Amino acid sequence: MSRGTGDRLVTGVTYLDADGTPCRGDLALREGLVTEVGRVEDTEGLTRLDADGLVVLPGFVDLHTHLRQPGREDAETVPSGSRAAAAGGYTAVLAMANTTPVTDTAEAAEHVLDLGRACGLVDVVPVGAVTKGLEGHELAELGLMHRSRARVRVFSDDGRCVADGRVMRRALEYVRAFDGVVSQHSQDPALAGPQACCDEGELSGRLGLPGWPPVAEASIIARDAMLAEHTGSRVHVAHVSTAEGLDVVRWAKARGIRMTAEVTPHHLALGTELLAGYDPVYKVNPPLRPTEDQEALREGLLDGTIDAVATDHAPHARHDKEHAFVDAAFGMLGLETAFSVVHDLLAGDGGMSLAALARVMSTAPARIAGLAGHGRPVAPGEPANLVLVDPTATVTVDRDASHSLSRNTPWHGRTYLGAVHTTILRGDVTAREGEPTPC
């Protein structure tokens, strides 16, 4: 499937006006921009794309993607992850820094940027490490990464917490100069060590799995909130997973602290009871949580306390995942399924409109990451970074059909309401009906 010229007439599509009201009409896309919406007068030179029954939204933006390249190309590459992202409706993904070598220099960030551009299916935006080698002691080249061609604005040691408060303060002070943001993996290592893999409680005791108490998350979020207030800088809470952590985010926002937060589809939809079978596909960090936490997170997403949905797409080769539970790698796939899971769970009776879904999966993530060309309204003059979704279609997840190189999906065999149909990056079709175009 060729991406073509990018000059298209999208016909019969439902779009949302400025108030979020659904309207039906056509879109004209020329030279990477939306040029007309509703009634299109000039159709000369436009390739027709029939979108009857589909809804157009701004293309999704993922704040939290692991692409593994360089270093672990057996699990994922930038091209394979880009294909998965395009199939899932994403037009931009933020590639986390825990590669081998770590993305902690300007050269490393530019390398990831160039790999993404060479594929061209999504905008791959490098995330820089906060500390050298993710070791938590010495700041990485934050300024040089920002001044590089990669223009890095988001920094994270994800997978490891920046536990030293002095180091975290210095990072926040440094990125304030260019309005950068530090994305924190909130896990106090003194309260939840590297082996912690199950929500601490009756189940972890019964299963004999190392416990991960909610206070290990909430205490770091509270500390970072105070540091952000002290420095006047921005801090982002990655994959908030507990009601206690959410309460701290809510408190920080009420205080006017520059804190944002994301939640994953799996923490919204999957519960800790799934660990009873010791299936390592459900091993993730932070761990799946009980029903009361899931309900709190859903409420927090609906009321705006949580800003964004992020996948924490974490592919792993079979030889890293197929172990006893405590020895298996942490992580799940998420790029291809995020829209369907969130839409099925929260749209309609769940209280989330398509406009609100676009806010948490596109507009807010783009704003947090500083991506001016993404998360924009579907309106004349705006970039044609779009996704067409079918809210009435059902999707049954098949891990063997994944475009990722890995197969560690927790959604295999489950059926969801809502499907991504077509993804468009700067006017070019990058995926259609689950099939990405070639890089």
Disulfide bonds with the S-S distance in Angstrom:
Cys119-Cys439 1.98
